[in-house]
Amino acid sequence: MPVVAVTGPRQSGKTTLCRATFPDHAYVSLEPLDTREFAASDPRGFLSAYPGPVVLHEVAWG
């Protein structure tokens, strides 16, 4: 699966860039606790809920 990571300082336009570049992709924020818990507890189920290209926002590393 191809993956693109966009990193940078806060408030630098990362989300705006992704949403403008990939307007037809689903957009999912992992900021809400229930969404983040779903992704952590059942990653396959979470990813299957978004079968097409998806922009995942607020992914925490580590």
N, C-alpha and C positions, 0 to 999 in steps of 0.2 A: 504494500500500500504506500503510495507516495505521501510524504508529509512535508509541510513547510512550517517552520517555527519563526514567528516574528517576535523579536525581543527589543527592548529599549526602555528608556526612562518613562516614568509615569507622565501621563498627559501629553505624549508626543505624537499621537495620531495613529497608533497601531490598530485600534479597532476600526477607526474610520477608513484606513487604508484597506484592511481586510474586507470590510463590508462593501466598499466601492469596487474593489478588484474582483470579488467573487459574489456578485449580487444574487445569483441563482442558487447559491449554496445555503443549506440550512444553517442557522446561527443558534448555538447553544451556549449559554453562560453557565459555568460551573461555580459561580458565586453563590447561588442559593444552596443552602445546606442540604436540602432534600435531593437536589440534582447531583451534587457532589457525592453524597452518600450512595446514591444509586450507581453512579459510575465506579465508585470504589468497591462496593460490595458485589456488583454483578456487571463487570466490564463487558462481557459478551452481550448480555441483555441490553445494556445501555447503548452499545454501538449498533446493535440490530434495530434499535428504535429509530436510527437515522441511517437508512441504507445507502443513500446517495452521498455526494460530497458534503462535508460539514465543516463549519468553522467552530472550533471549540475555544471559548473565551475564558480567561482566568484559570489556566491549567497550572497547578502547583507542581514544581519539580522537587521530589525528595521528601 
